[in-house]
Amino acid sequence: MLFAEKGHQPVDRSLEDVHDDDHPLFGTPEPAHYVPGSVPRAQLHRRPRRKKRRKVAPILAILVIVALIAVSWVLIKGVSSRFAVADYSGSGPGLTSIQIHPGDGADDVGNTLFKAGVVKSVRAFLNAAKASGQSSSIQPGVYQVHTRSSGKIAMAAILDPANKLQTKVTIPEGFTAKQVIAALSKQTKLSVAELTAAANKIGNLGLPDGMSAKVAEGFLFPATYDFEPGMSPDAVIQTLTANFTSEYQSIGFANGAKALHITPYQALIVASLVESEAKFPQDRPKIARVIYNRLSQNIPIGIDAANRYGVALTGKDPNTTTFEENSPYNVRKHTGLPPTPISNPGEASLKSAIAPAQGDWIYYVVSDAAGHHLFTDNEAQWQAAVEQCRANGWGC
């Protein structure tokens, strides 16, 4: 035990127990403001160290925040790349054909393109279709498109009519069924036998209600058609007959026939006769009126085109017609209409058959080189016009 100087308490510690900064000889002098007994000397001398810790703490916090941000960025980047839409850039050199069916929506088209190797994902196409705002403009058909295309390029490709694969066939007004089938065969590369067999399936042609027929003649509507690759013979023929049905309904053909007190099929036969005789629109309703006037007076209609058609049905050259044939198509000898249409009439002839002109004519004959007709109810006038027609070689 150390003893204090006289007048002081003893110090109950050894020299080893005294810290350097507590010892009067080794410690630092107290600051001027220090009041003995107010704050322990040891605590007083540690304050500078606490200030250093206060400076370090914010730095550590900043480092932790930066680390968290870095980790979050890595995680977000990984997740976003995982869910990014797979898409090609540009388009590849390969070509393929895809078919869009009637009623296909954007999802269906996207799946078709994906399966064909055109787009990298269905979503890539759907995003492009939505961005274009033209999803409703996608048309059925067969298209030739590049493989490995971006969704945007694939969408543009199927909106471009130039990429649609199709065969264009024009059927002129007045063609017979045989001529129609020959034209279809030439352009579509389907055989005549296949197309003829399809045309003979009357129950499959989708003809209008009440239109009873045994042959397709008259129902193969003349127009220009676009046929897709791979269409079956049945589908090709049905395209023409569907067009007829649409026209039949739009012009009110059935009601028009009813107003004339004939059946729609009889009106169709008249339309085919008009189609085979007339060259100019103004002559069509007049020829229809001559036919109806002769029928009402029980006079043979005498249209030579019907005679020639009957001869052609037997496989003979229609130019060899003698007009003495014992055939229901020989309307010089037999009264009434031929048993079937003799051609496939267009819209103008169909309308003329149900809306004939008003007049008492029972004769007509070609009156000039262009093919216009003279109409009359006077036999002598008609006979003189016939002689003039023959003399000028106008095709009487």
Secondary structure, DSSP 8 states (H G I E B T S, - for coil): -B--STTS--B-S-GGGS-GGGSTTTS----TT--TTTS-HHHHHHHHHHHHHHHHHHHHHHHHHHHHHHHHHHHHHHHHHHTS----SS--S-EEEEEE-TT--HHHHHHHHHHTTSSS-HHHHHHHHHHHT-GGG---EEEEEESS--HHHHHHHHH-GGGEE-EEEE--TT--HHHHHHHHHHHH---HHHHHHHHT-GGGS---TT---SS-TT-S--SEEEE-TT--HHHHHHHHHHHHHHHHHHTTHHHHHHHTTS-HHHHHHHHHHHHHH-SSGGGHHHHHHHHHHHHHTT-----HHHHHHHHHHTTS-GGG--S---STT-TTTS-S--SS-SS---HHHHHHHHS-------EEEE-STT--EEEES-HHHHHHHHHHHHHHT---
